[in-house]
Structures are given as C-alpha cells and as structure tokens.
C-alpha cells in the first residue's frame, strides 16, 4: 500500500463501508475479507482500520443517536477484529473512551455495564497488556465526572471493576502510605448568635413557619426527637470531626443522646420501607448528610444517619488501636484513652444492634467487615507481597563456591572447623562416609548381652527386690523397647494380656527371652509367683535348666518356625481350629481386624494360643484339626 494520503483516504473509506456492512450483517467476515484483499503492510492496514472504526463511531455520535446498542455493536465488532488479527488491540479501548467522553452520565451507566460484563475479555492475554492503562484512565475520568454523594453506587461499581481487573498486588490502587482524604470538609454554623435553635419547634409551628423544599412534614416523616435540641448539642455533634482532643467529651454527650432516645419500628417508617421494596423505583441514598440546624431533630430519628455516625466511630477506633506501618509516631494513645475506646466500642455495637430494621444483622456484618480490614492492614504492613505463586520452572540460583579452608588445603587436605578439638575429630578419617560405615560404630548390643542383668535379677534365687531391678529404670526401659523393636520377634506378637506398667511388660519379655538364650550362657528357668501355686509360697523355682526334665520341656516348646508351617497349612480353616481352642468371639474379631490375609490370621491365632498356654504350649499339646 502506498503511503500517499490519497490512498490512505481511499483505503479508510473502504474499511468504513465494510465496517457498516459488517454491523448490518452482525458478522466480522466481510470486514476480514476486505482486509485480506487490500495489498500492503499489515501494520499500516491495522492502523487504517483503527481510524476507520473511529470515523464510523464519530458519524454515529454526530447523528445524535440515543440507542446505546449501536455504539456497543461497533465496539463488539472491534473486539472480533482484534481476535481475527486485523485490528490493533488498543482499538476497542479507544472507542470506549470516545463514547464515554461524548455521552451523558445516564448513558455512560449503560456503556459501563458492557465494560463490567466483559471483564474476562479485558483480562485475557490479547487485551490486558494493551488496554489496562486505557481502562484505568477511562475509569478515573468517569470518577471525576461523578458526584461522590449523589452517584455513590456508580462510583462503587467503578472501584469494584478495577479491583476485578487488576491483581491485588497492583501498586496503583493500594494506598501504601495510608494517606487520608483531606478534601472532605464539614461546614456548619459556628456562630451561636445566628443560631435558630434557641426557639422550640412547637413555637415555630405555632408561628406558622412554612415547610421548606426538601423537608418532610410531620405526617410524612418520622416523629421529631423528644430530646430538646440546643445549639450546644448541635455544635458538639458536628465538631466531632475537627479535633481529637475534644473527641472523648463530645462523644459521650452524643452517644448519651443516641442511648436515651431509641428508635422503634414506627419511627423507622416500616410501612414506607415495605412500599419502597414493593415498588420498582430506585432507592436514593446520599452518603453525605446536611448540617442544617433545622434538620438536627429529624436526623437523630433517622436510622441511616445513626448507623453512618456509629460506623465512623468504629472505623476511627480501629485505626487508633491498630498497628499501621505508616502511622505517625505522635499518634499514640495512652492507657486511659485505650480503656475509653474499648468501653465506647462495646457501647457503639450495642447501639447498632438496637437500630431498626435488622440491627443485629447489620452489627454482625460491620464486625465481619472490620475483621477483614485488619487482615488487609497486616498485608499492607508486610509490603503487599504478591499472592501469585512463583514460577516452578525458574532457574535455581547459583550457589557461592565454598571457601578453601572448608574444602581443605595442603597435601593431607586437612579441614579446619574453627576449633582445635573439632578439627581433630573431623579429620580422624579422610572419608566421613566410610567412617560412618565402620564396624566400630555399631552400637546396637545383642539381646543376650543387654538383658543378661535383667534375667539374672529375675531369678528368685538371687532375691533382688523389685524396686532395685533394672527393668524399673525408665532409661533402661526406653532402650529395651528400642532394642526389642529392632531384633526380637516377641515385640510384634499380639497378646491378650494387659500390663499395668512398662516394668511388668519387660518382666514378661525377660521370661520369654530367658527360654531362648544359648545353652552355653548360664541361666535358670524363671518362674513367677502366678505359675507356682505352692501352699507355703517359698518354692519359687522348682528345677534348674541343667536338669533333664526342664531341658526336655524347653526342647518340646513350639518354635516360631513350627508355627509358621502350621499357619501356612491351616489357611482359611483357622476358624475351625479356633473353635477347638475355645477362643472368644472378641478375640476372633480382633484377629480379623488386624489382618485380611488368612495365613496371617492363622499365625495370629496360634500366637494367641501360645501366649495363653505359656509353658504348656508344647509339641504334645499342639492343636490338631
């Protein structure tokens, strides 16, 4: 395409005609065909099409078309053109800005509804980078045109849209330094001589004072306040926003009025609220209240007015007591002020709950909102860290090379640890991994070595008192359990016997281990008082291991290998053997709960039988199917 102005105008006119045809057909196909038929540079063609779309929009605005849908149709066409790759990504945002600059506020509301509904489109990769600054500038221009007191809802919608569009960590909307809005100034009558509150309202009514525009008659609005309103109360109330040193004293007077004069459902105009909800009309709410002396008694009877004032108290108290990073160092409250704030906060919440309608619900909502504000305040104190997760594919940072002293230097590569003794210990072996694998570092003793003293003390012949046995030592008991869990199979065998203490359990384990000791270690068969039931109770040990009868009993005891072979043969028939062994139903349920393998269930049954029989669990008493 030639860069001459004549050709540019011709191509622009072709694009404009094609755009109008695409609008009537409600399809971008004709515009795409026109773009492909024109020869030239892609960038220049996109720029020309952008200008052509703005010209079409200008014609629509010059024709004073009140149908907003025609403007939105052209913007939709530009979005489709961007998707097709024939238009610049900034074109829809430029068209939106032109429309909002030329339309009145009531039509801007409809255009902004379209912007809200397409927030997912603006956040896509195609549009976000190119259009975020345009959208931000467009929203700020709208906010400057709107009234913060009369267009409160529209302003709130714009703020919510920006919150949805930008990430939470966007610095432009965080107010990092916690700055205040100092432009809001409350103007009221500060001259007592000019005050009209010296006369009572009843006298004013008697004198035939006319009702001004904007005021409500007695039959239309809430009943006037029963508390006499004088200039002193009026001045204290509106001076609350001026000086912090007068806050405490003036607040007590104001809250006392709120507390003494309560609202009820009749004064809240419950009937009017129901009529308003039933009607299709829009409820108008002004966020900024007038300071006329004539309205003071009516304002005290207004539930919205009271909630507005009480909510400002709670917001102020939260800031005074909270930890704000950018708060001035002089903004510190003392103990008396802190106590006053706590007491007043409770009073404010109580007054909020008493204001109809739905006072409890409103107070709960306010408390939840302020709790959320505490979380945001903590996040800002931390520097507003991003909520997005870091990329897992990010290259790991390079580690700094270790110093030569740490790696070792010299022919022996001696490593210096900063202390002579640590250096000596560290360099005992050049290879630390080999040093850890050395046999000299195997500290786990064998069962016979560790329990030799306990077995000797368990023999009644040695007459060692219970309190002096090693099994009563908690340190010994802890090490014994660790050793049994590593080596002994008895540690994992289930048993129905209940032990009152660790020492009793170790006594029973010592008795079992004594039977399995090697024959070359001198040991004696250990008998407990429960197994020996002699009349005189003195004969606690009947025979020694050296006697042929005891050795025969030990040789006939069932071994673990025999129990494993028997369990593999039993299999699913273990319940048949359980009935012959007279096992309880509860014991059978425990066995089934411990394992689902039938062979393991059979092994658990035989172990339970062995624990119950004790020394009688010999080959002769071996259960038979």
HELIX and SHEET records of a PDB file:
HELIX    1   1 UNK A    5  UNK A   25  1                                  21    
HELIX    2   2 UNK A   29  UNK A   37  1                                   9    
HELIX    3   3 UNK A   42  UNK A   62  1                                  21    
HELIX    4   4 UNK A   68  UNK A   84  1                                  17    
HELIX    5   5 UNK A   91  UNK A  102  1                                  12    
HELIX    6   6 UNK A  105  UNK A  117  1                                  13    
HELIX    7   7 UNK A  119  UNK A  122  1                                   4    
HELIX    8   8 UNK A  128  UNK A  145  1                                  18    
HELIX    9   9 UNK A  152  UNK A  165  1                                  14    
HELIX   10  10 UNK A  171  UNK A  173  5                                   3    
HELIX   11  11 UNK A  192  UNK A  194  5                                   3    
HELIX   12  12 UNK A  201  UNK A  206  1                                   6    
HELIX   13  13 UNK A  231  UNK A  238  1                                   8    
HELIX   14  14 UNK A  239  UNK A  241  5                                   3    
HELIX   15  15 UNK A  244  UNK A  246  5                                   3    
HELIX   16  16 UNK A  247  UNK A  260  1                                  14    
HELIX   17  17 UNK A  270  UNK A  278  1                                   9    
HELIX   18  18 UNK A  293  UNK A  295  5                                   3    
HELIX   19  19 UNK A  296  UNK A  300  1                                   5    
HELIX   20  20 UNK A  303  UNK A  321  1                                  19    
HELIX   21  21 UNK A  335  UNK A  354  1                                  20    
HELIX   22  22 UNK A  359  UNK A  381  1                                  23    
HELIX   23  23 UNK A  404  UNK A  407  1                                   4    
HELIX   24  24 UNK A  420  UNK A  426  1                                   7    
HELIX   25  25 UNK A  432  UNK A  436  1                                   5    
HELIX   26  26 UNK A  439  UNK A  441  5                                   3    
HELIX   27  27 UNK A  447  UNK A  450  1                                   4    
HELIX   28  28 UNK A  452  UNK A  458  1                                   7    
HELIX   29  29 UNK A  460  UNK A  462  5                                   3    
HELIX   30  30 UNK A  466  UNK A  468  5                                   3    
HELIX   31  31 UNK A  470  UNK A  472  5                                   3    
HELIX   32  32 UNK A  474  UNK A  486  1                                  13    
HELIX   33  33 UNK A  489  UNK A  492  5                                   4    
HELIX   34  34 UNK A  502  UNK A  515  1                                  14    
HELIX   35  35 UNK A  548  UNK A  556  1                                   9    
HELIX   36  36 UNK A  560  UNK A  570  1                                  11    
HELIX   37  37 UNK A  571  UNK A  573  5                                   3    
HELIX   38  38 UNK A  574  UNK A  580  1                                   7    
HELIX   39  39 UNK A  585  UNK A  594  1                                  10    
HELIX   40  40 UNK A  598  UNK A  613  1                                  16    
HELIX   41  41 UNK A  614  UNK A  616  5                                   3    
END                                                                             
